[in-house]
Amino acid sequence: MDNIFKRTSAHWVRYDKYEWKESTDGVLYLTPAKEAVMSLYNPIKEYEELVLTALGIGLDVMQKKLLWKN
C-alpha cells in the first residue's frame, strides 16, 4: 500500500500507564496514572498497524456477539 499520509504530521501524547477513575456520579474515566511517563508518537507512521489492530478487535467483538446469540 502506498503511503497515503506521507505529507501528514500529527504528534500525539501517550502514557505508559493508565488507570480508571470514577467520578462522583459514577462515570468511569481512563486517565494517565500518577507515575505514568509521557511520550510523543506519530500515529500516522503506524496507521497500518493501528487499522489492522482495530479490525482485529472488531472481528473479535463480532465473533463474541455471534457466540452469545447461539
N, C-alpha and C positions, 0 to 999 in steps of 0.2 A: 504494500500500500504506500503510495506516495505521501510524503509528509505534508498534509493539508494545512498544518499550523506553523510552517517554517518561518513566517514573519510575525508570529504572535508571541507576546511575552506576558506572562501572568505569574507572579510570585505569590504564593500563599504561605500562611503560617501553619505549622503543625507542631504538636507536642508529643513527647514520648510516653506520657502517662495521662490518663483521663479518669474522672470519677463522676458518679451520678450524685446530683444534689436535688433534694426535694424542697419545693417552695412551701410556704405556709398553707397554700390552697391545694397542695397535693400534686402539683405538676412537677415531673421529673425533668431535669436539665443535665446534659452531658457537658462537663466543664473540665478544663485542664486541672490536674492535681496540683497542690501547692508546691510540691517538689519537682514538677514537670520541667523539662528542658525544651525551650522553643527552638525551632529551626525553620528556615525558609526552604521551599521547594517549588519547582515549576511543574504543575500538573499537566501542562501541555506537552512537556517532554515525555511524560509517562502515560499519555492518553490511551495508547493501545492496551496497555496492561489494565488501566482503570476500566475501560469499556469491557474487556473480557471478564474482569472480576465482577462487574455489575451484572453482566449477562449470566454468569455462573450463579450468582446469588438469586437472580430472578428465576432461573430454571429450578434451583433447589426449592424455592418457595412454592412454585407451581407444582412441583412433584409432591411436596408435602400436602398441598391442598387436595390433589387428586387422591392421595392415600387416605386422607381424612374422610373423603366422601364415600369410600368403599366400606 
